[in-house]
Amino acid sequence: MPEYVAKENKTFLDRILEHLERILEISTKEFVAGYWEKKIQGNYTEEVYHPDQRKCFIQSVESFADILSPFFDLDKTGEIEKDFEEIEKQKSKILEDFENKKLNKDRYIILKLRLIQKLFRRLNLFLRQSGITKIKTAKKFG
């Protein structure tokens, strides 16, 4: 199996901040559902899919939480862990309601999006409180 080699010599903090920047970029666009668009140029017709921006945001924030989760122990109060567990319970409940046909797909995505926005705000608070962004000696990747 080939070994992973980083293209750039970046710290873990650099990676965290880049991911945060990508999430902010996604969140500055309207959260529209995915759709297909037909583009016609002369005799040529092309269908282009525009991804669901809500799902992109959800996936990005969940990934961000996964990246930060090993550092949750920096929160001496334990609040981030409790908040994270509560959000996971709420996500499970929303999924269960969707699977039991209590929610349609659009309502499911909207409720999950609201929950993930709450998670994102909590993760940002954790970043500030934990001091992760002040680490100067973070190891380099690659």
Summary of the structure (lengths in Angstrom):
residues: 142
radius of gyration: 19.0
end to end distance: 16.5
largest distance: 64.3
contacts: 333
relative contact order: 0.18
helix: 62%
strand: 11%
